[in-house]
Amino acid sequence: MTDELKKKDLSRRTMVKGAAWSVPVLATAVAVPAVSASVNNSSLSWTSSITGLLTLTLLDGGGTLSAQALTTTPTEFTLTNGTGPIDETATVTIAVGRPSGLNIPVGQARGFGVASYDGVDSTPAERTASYQSAPIVGQFGFPATTFTRANVPVNVASNGSLAVPVVFGLAGVSTGVAISALASFPVTVTLAFSSGPTLSAGSSISVPVGAGLL
């Protein structure tokens, strides 16, 4: 073989060898899922509740109060992931609305707020409670409450799930108004992820007549 033929053969083998190395590198890069895509594959739902003669923390004023009739509150929500891991932070908001169908034009009743999230007590800075207000009667009815905690780490394996416990307490004050019907408070949890997507799930808190909580 001449020197010229040897050089051509060496050049051809070098090109083939280089091409073989480039293919798997490209395939590996394409196979890695984006974090936001993983969040978009997930779902959120309330998955557990408790019914009983519950003893609840008074979030405004301190102390506790025990129910005199069977009361139901959610106790846990679950983030169920699809393909691809989730590893980022989220702002968690849990809102408890006013019960529909119960009109209290004068006086105040208690509502519900978050006492602890994932085993950590809520702080006054994380909670809000707002009543309706009128010029003559002042604040009245039930409070609408929110709990907000920012920069919460969320780590869920691909096709895995994350269950988060939540404990509710009593928010606001009571002026002794009579509640003559079942009170159903709507509850919504929202996870706003740092990558952009937002997930929400709804449930409710049920308080029968005679519970003595509101």
N, C-alpha and C positions, 0 to 999 in steps of 0.2 A: 504494500500500500504506500502511495506517495505521501509526502508531507502535506500536500494540499488536501488529499482525501482524508487523512487523519484529522486535520483541523475541522473539516466539514462534519465528520462523524461526531467529534467531541462537542461541537456547537449544537448539533441536533439533540444529543443526549442531555445536554445542560438545559435546553429549552423545555424538553418533555418533563424532566425532573422538577423544574420550577413550576410548571403548570400543575403538576400533581399536588404540590404543596399548597397552592392557592385555593383549590376547590373546598376543602373542609373548613378553612378559616371563614369563608363567606357563608357557608351553611350554618356554622355555629352562631354567627352574629344575627342571622335572620331568626333563629329559633328562640332567642331570649325574649319573653313577653314584657311589655311595658307595664309599670306599676299601675298607671291609670286604667289600662285595659283590664288588669286583674280586678280592680274595684268595680268596674262596669260589669263584670261577670258575677258579682256577689249580690246577696239579698239580705234584708234585715227584717226581723219579726220578733214580737214578744212571745216568749215560749214557756213562761211559767207564771203562776199566780198563787195567792194564798187566800183562803176564806176562813174566818174565825172571829173570836172575841179579841181582836187585836189591841195591843197596847202600843200607842203611837207617841212619838216625840212631839212636843209643842215647839215648833221652830221659832216662833216669835213669843218670847217670854220665859221659855224653859219649862222643865218638868215633863210629865207624860199624862196621857189620858187613855183609859181603856174603854173599848166599845161594849155596849150592853146588848147588841144584836149582831148577827153574823155580817161581817164587812169583808169585801174583796178588794185586794190591790194586786197589781202586777208585781212580780219579784225578779224577773230576769228577761233580758232580750238576747237574741243570738244573731251574730253576723255569720252567714254561711257563704263560704268562698267557692268560686269556680276554678277554672284553670289559671294557674299563675299565682305566686305568693303575693300577699299584701304586707308591706313593711314601710309604714309612714306614720304620720300623725293626723289627728282629726280634732275638730272642735265639736264637742258633744252638747246638745241642747235637749232638755226634757221639759216640755210645756204641759201644764195641766190647766184646762179651760174651765169655764163655769158650767154647771149643769143646766141643761136646757129644760124648759117647762116649769121651772121653779122661780117665781117672781117674788122678790123681797124688796118692796119699794122703800122701806124704812128699816134701819138697823143693819147689823153686819153678822155674817156667819163665817165659819172657818172654811177653808179649802184645803188643798193638799199640795205639798212641795216635796222635793227630794231631800231626804235626811242623810243618805249616804250613797255613794256611787262606787262600785267595784271595791267595797270594803273601806273606803275613805270617806269620813264625814264631810258633808258640804259645809261651806263657810257662808256667813252673811253676804260677803262680796260676790258669791256665785249665785245668789238667789234674789229673785224679785217677786213681789206680791202686790198687785194693783187692784183696787176696788173701783167700781163705778162711782161717779160723783155728780151731785146736783147742787145748785146754789143754796137752797134752803135746808135740805136734809143732810148735806155733806156726803160722806162716803156711805155706800149701802151695798147690800147683796153679798155675793160670794167673790173672793179674789181670784184673778187669773194669775198663775205663777209660772216662772221660768227658772230653770237651773242651767247654767252654762259653765263648762270647763274646757279650757283651750289646751292645745298641744298634748293631747292624750295619745300615747303610743298605741298603734294598732298593728299587731303582727299575727298574721294568719297564714298557715301553710296552704299550698295549692290543694284545692278540694277539701280543705279543712274547715273548722268552725271555731268561733270564739263566743263563749257565753259570759255575759256581764251581769252581776247581781245589782239590783237597785232596791233601796229601802225608802219608802215614803213616810212623811210625817205630816202633821197638821200645820197649816200656814194661816196667818192672819189672826183675827180676834173674833170673839163671839159676844154679842150684846144680849143673848138669851132669846133670840127670835125662834119661833116655832117652825119646825120643818115637818110638813104634813104629807110628804110623798117621797118615794124612792129618789135619791139623788145619784145621778150617774155623771161622773166627771170624765171628760175625754182626755186621754193621755197620748202625747206624741213624742217619740224620740227621734232625733235627727243627728246623723253623723255627716259633717262637712269635711271632706278629706282635703289635705294640703295640695293634692294633685288636681283638684277641681271637682270631681263627682260628689254628689250628695245622696244619701240614702235616708229614708224615713219609714217609721212603722207606728201604727196606732193601737191603742188598747183603751181600757176604761177602769175607773175606780167606782165601786158600787156601795152605797151606804143606805141601808133601809131605814124606815121610820122607827124611831125609838132607840137608835144606836147611841145617841147622846154624845156624838163627836163634834157635830157642826155648831 
